[in-house]
Amino acid sequence: MRTADEDPADAELLAALRAGDLAAGGALFRRHAG
């Protein structure tokens, strides 16, 4: 299984989340939930 840092789309969302974008965190969660 790849980590979020290894997937280009996930890496962008993760970087935005780390910068304080909570919507990006929600999008990242939805990509991987279920």
Secondary structure, DSSP 8 states (H G I E B T S, - for coil): ---TTTSHHHHHHHHHHHTT-HHHHHHHHHHH--
